[in-house]
């Protein structure tokens, strides 16, 4: 049985990803913020030490922070938190478990990007930078880790109808966004999870270093 680590796996897209792997028979580790606070270096390093003897076969770096703010209004706290959660901690987690993956000659890593690393919109300077950055991590590690049968890819979700989306947007706002999407609706979390699973399982034996955008055609316009 393969073991999967899914960050941010207790709600939204992450929960759907964790559930997909469980349905397919994988052992899933989906820590909450108390167990692994990605904004805190010490918490991440302690989590890695705790699971160092566990065989982690697949990593899905899903957790993310998306604070929207204009460039001259971004606080140091927002800047540092987004960099830590979206970029630095994923690198730390991969670093922490890569040695065992190399030893086992197997690994699958899926980094979750965003449509805001494909197109742009005001107020997302730091968030977009981190999501561009995580695909840079993907491309580099796809080359570096290929000799060890470790495949690394990025999935960039578009607008997705999570509980948080429903909480932060009324029906009219969701309908307005949906009209801007060629398929006429937001993605369901399970649709994103299916793509992540496609990249991040043992049946993917050759696809690595790639970025796929799952957005119903939004960024193709």
C-alpha positions, 0 to 999 in steps of 0.5 A, a space after each residue: 500500500 502506498 502512503 500519500 501526504 496531503 497538506 491542507 487535506 481537511 477541507 476544500 480541494 485538499 479534502 477531496 484529494 485526500 478522499 480520492 486517494 482513500 477511495 483508491 486504497 491508499 494510506 493518507 496522511 492529512 495533517 491539520 494546522 495543529 499537527 503541521 503548521 506550514 507557516 511555522 518552520 519549527 512545526 514543519 521540521 517537527 512533522 518531518 522528524 515524526 514521519 521520517 521512518 514512515 514510507 511517504 510515497 506521494 506528496 501533494 502540496 495543496 495547502 495555500 494562503 491567498 491574501 489579496 492586497 494591493 502592492 503598496 498595502 501588503 504587510 510584512 506578515 502577509 508577505 512572509 506567511 504566503 511565502 512560507 505556506 505556499 513555497 518554502 514549506 512545500 520545499 521543506 517537505 519535499 527535502 525532508 522526504 526525498 531521501 527516502 523516496 530516492 532510496 525506494 526508487 519511487 515517488 510522485 509529487 504534485 504541487 498545487 498551483 493556481 490560474 493566477 500563475 497562468 493569468 494575472 489580476 490585481 492584488 495578487 502579487 505575492 500569491 502569484 509569485 509563490 505559485 509561479 515559484 512552485 512550478 519552478 520547483 516542479 520543473 527543477 525537481 522533475 529533472 533532478 529526481 527523474 533518475 530515481 523514478 520520482 515524477 513531479 508535476 503541477 496542477 493549477 485549479 481554476 475557480 472551484 466550488 468549495 465550502 469556502 467559496 460558498 461562504 465568501 460569495 453569494 449565489 449572484 457572485 458565483 453565477 457571475 464568475 461562472 458566466 466568465 468560464 467557457 464551461 459555464 460553471 465552477 469546478 467541483 473539488 472532486 474534478 480537481 482531485 481526479 487530475 491530481 490523482 492522475 499525476 500522483 499515482 503509480 500508473 503515471 510512469 512517464 509524465 513529469 515536469 508539467 503544468 496542467 490548468 484545470 479551469 473549464 477553459 477560463 485561461 484559454 480566452 
